[in-house]
Each structure stands twice: as C-alpha cells, then as structure tokens.
Amino acid sequence: MAEVLVYVDHVDGAVRKPTLELLTLARRLGEPVAVALGNGAADTAATLAEHGAVKVLTHDASEYADYLVVPKVDALQAAHEAVSPAAVLVPSSAEGKEIAARLALRIGAGIITDAIDLEAGDEGPVATQSVFAASFTTKSRVIKGTPVITVKPNSAAVEAAPAAGAVEALAVTFSDKATGTKVTARTPRESTGRPELTEAAIVVSGGRGVNGAENFAIIEALADQLGAAVGASRAAVDAGWYPHTNQVGQTGKSVSPQLYIANGISGAIQHRAGMQTSKTIVAVNKDAEAPIFELVDYGVVGDLFDVVPQLTEEIKTRKG
C-alpha cells in the first residue's frame, strides 16, 4: 500500500488535534508516515502510533526554533525523497500553507489548500473544497507530481487506529536559505483557557450588535459554559471591541466547528466566507431580514441581550 506523508504539528511533543485528523484522512489514501520535527519530536511517537502512523520520521535541530519555515520545508523535502509518498498532508494553518506551498514548488507538484474532505480516487487523492466565499463546493485532484494538500481543522473526526509507529531518524541537510530569517524574540500569548479558535468544536461569535467591548462578556460567558472558543466579526474587531486574533472571516480566520453561534452578526459575505463550512449554524439577531438567516440551521429573531443570557443560564442549569 502507498505511503502518505503527514506533517506533525506539535508543541514540545504534544500533538495538536489537526494532525490527528490528518492521520484519519491519510488512512483513506494509504499508510500514514508522520514527520515530526524540532524539540520533543520523538515524544510524539506514541500518540501518532495510536492514531494510525505506521512510521514516525523524526529530526531535531535548533534551526526549527531559531528560523522561520524554511528548515521545515527542507525536512519535508528530505522525507518526500526518502518515502516517495502518494500524497503529502499538512494542517491548513498560516504556517502550514506556507510550508506546503514552498514544498510543492520545490518538488514540482500541484497543491490544494483548505480541503475539507479527502477520498481515494483512481488517479490519486480527490479533495473537497469550499470555494468562492463558500458559495460552491468543488472536488479537485492534483495532476502533476505528488499531491500536496492542506486540510482545514475539524474536517474529520479523530479516530484511534493503533499502528506500529516505528520511529526512524530522518536525515536532513539544511539549504542556504534555511537561515535567512531568524527569530529574534518570542512572547507567549496570554492564555484564556479557551480552545484555539481554528480548532474548536464550538465557536460563539459576536458582531456589531454586541455594541461595545464591555458587552463581549455576555458572549464569553456563553462560550465558557459550552467549552467554546470566542470569535468576532470584522465590524466588532474594527471597532476595537475584540482582538484581531479572534476575527472570523475572509480577512480573519476560517473556522469549521461542529457548532457555530453567531450573535448580533448580520451575515455579510466577508464573515460568511470564514464560517460557512460549520456543521451546524445558529444565529441570534433582532433583524429578521439579516442575511445570516439565509445560512443558518436554527435562527432566533430576538435581542441578543435577552436571548444569550437566558441560553447561558439554561445551559448552566442543565449542567447541574
């Protein structure tokens, strides 16, 4: 059976959820071979094996932490040459897409970004994408070289599938360009205790209707009861009510959670482009003609200042 390279997104050996989703998808295409780089790479093996990796290629060097992107591309290229895979799968983060694009260019291959599903085809992997601001769904395949595909978080359920997970050292020679951009400082992002926005199973967002930074406490309270991430529309971010890092939309982050709750968001195309692939969408808006209602599975016509606190209290009550 053909092997499929999976780039491992991890933090000091702790594997992030999108990588486990990639392993689930990779098993549809062949035998997953994981590529773990940097500090703690070897510590990822047990988790990766539990989720289907037949082999784990590891390499640790200071370059992965000290320089941007290129050392990781060098390593993936080395893994590609060693394995000759049927496809290369990478999480669809900002960094992941840059790594994938650089790798595709180097190996002379086609690339598909932001896939939301993968299936095996007679002539190679077939990727499903949501395109043109999520107005259309397409199926595509790469026709030149080894397919390089980035996959959006929450595109597949994580499934355990124990495999050998044999750890092998990957031989990597860094290119001259690997040290072109040096990281000079790092500042840890203050943790809110909530899930990462792009990876969260539930997202609760607020928009112009929240009417002020102080009122986002209502949105946060609902999110905390649901164990959800907090998002914001561009209007709310531009008004300075919530950080840009939480913006959902075409110029913000794309999310695809199991449940998306939009509060006081009109549903402009800019916002819809970032959340339209959510599995279930609920909207609360006092304007019955708001475009968001064309998209939702469940809509509540009402004032969010009445509806959201009641919903939060009901969830709290049911949780006991």
MOFEN-V175064 format. One record per pair of residues at least 4 apart in sequence whose ideal C-beta (glycine too) atoms are under 6 Angstrom apart, sorted by the first residue. I is the first residue (numbers start at 0). J is the second residue. Records with the same first field share a line. If there is no record, write none. Layout:
I=J, J
This chain:
0=29, 30
1=29, 85
2=29, 30, 32, 82, 84
3=25, 28, 29, 31, 84, 85, 86
4=32, 34, 78, 84, 87
5=21, 22, 25, 31, 33, 88
6=34, 89
7=18, 33, 35, 43
8=15, 17, 18, 90
9=13, 14, 43
11=38, 39
12=39, 42, 43
14=18, 43, 46
16=198
17=90, 152
19=50, 157
20=155, 157
21=25, 88, 150
22=31, 50, 51
23=155, 158
24=117, 155
25=31, 88
26=51
27=119
28=85, 86, 119, 124
29=85
30=53
31=51, 52
32=54, 82
33=47, 52, 55
34=56, 78
35=40, 43, 55, 57
36=40, 58, 63, 71, 74
37=63
40=57, 59
41=57
43=47
44=48, 55, 164, 166
47=52, 55, 164
48=52, 162, 164
49=159, 161
50=159
51=160, 162
52=162, 164
53=162, 163
54=165
55=164, 166
56=78, 167, 169
58=74, 169, 171
61=65
62=66, 70, 173, 177
63=70
65=182
66=70, 178, 181
67=180
68=97
69=176, 177
70=173, 177
71=98
72=98, 101, 102
73=171, 173, 174, 177
74=171
75=102
76=105
77=171
78=82, 169
79=106
86=124, 146
87=147
88=148
89=95, 98, 99, 149
90=95
91=95, 113, 149, 150, 151
95=149
96=112, 149
99=110, 147, 149
102=147
103=108, 110, 147
106=144
107=144
108=144, 145, 147
109=141, 143
110=147
111=126, 139, 148
112=149
113=151
114=126, 128, 148, 150
115=127, 129, 151, 154, 276
116=127
117=124, 126
118=125
120=125, 140
123=140, 146
124=146
125=138, 140
126=139, 148
127=138
128=137
129=133, 136, 276
130=135, 137
131=135
132=268, 272
133=272, 275
141=146
150=154
151=255
152=197, 198
153=255, 256
173=177
193=228
194=199, 228
196=228, 252
197=252, 254
199=228, 256
200=256, 257
201=225, 227, 256, 258
202=227, 228, 230, 254, 256, 259
203=218, 221, 222, 227, 229, 260
204=230, 247, 261
205=209, 215, 218, 231, 235, 262, 263
206=232, 234, 235, 263, 264
207=234
208=263, 303
209=214, 215, 263
210=214
212=240
215=241
217=307
218=229
219=229
220=311
221=307, 311
222=227, 229
224=311, 314, 315
229=245
230=245, 247
231=235, 236, 241, 245, 246
232=264, 270
233=237, 246, 248, 269
235=240, 241
236=241, 243, 246
241=245
246=251
247=251, 252, 254, 273, 274
248=269, 270, 273
249=269, 272
251=273
253=273
254=274
255=276, 277
256=277
257=278
258=279
259=274, 277, 280
260=281
261=282, 291
262=283, 303, 307
263=303
264=291
265=289
266=271, 289, 290, 291
271=275
279=296
280=294, 295, 296
281=297
282=291, 295, 298
283=299, 303, 306
284=289
285=302
287=300
292=298
299=306
301=305, 306
303=307
